[in-house]
Amino acid sequence: MKKHFITYFCFLFLLSNITAQEEGIKFLDAEFGEILALAELEGKLVFLDAYTDWCTPCKTMDKNVFSAKEVGTFFNDNFVSVKINMEANEGPKLAEKYLIFAYPSLLFLNYDGSIAHRYAGFQDIKGLLSL
């Protein structure tokens, strides 16, 4: 019982660290292992936006697609979402693991980390929702 309480408390803490976006996708700021554990707990897939700081299409998706209300509604209900810079912190290790060579790369992962679906390149709102 104590273990479940601690785990639940940790996930509540994670949820309090959601990146501030008013209507769009609420990306969590947490270690990748914690993201997978939360996805398992919630019974959801992980949506991973693999980006770099220099990627212009990544910035456009951030500004015009991920911030859209309809995208946020769908993704927040169905996924545990995370943005990871593939050139910083855990990023290079994940880029190698998932063979990410193009940006943005959009991965949909099972809670065990296996790939359910992947797409490389820009998507507009309609395209992202159809993925």
Secondary structure, 3 states (H helix, E strand, C coil): CHHHHHHHHHHHHHHHCECCCCCCCCEECCCHHHHHHHHHHHCCEEEEEEECCCCHHHHHHHHHCCCCHHHHHHHHHHEEEEEEECCCCCHHHHHHHCCCCCCCEEEEECCCCCEEEEEECCCCHHHHHHC
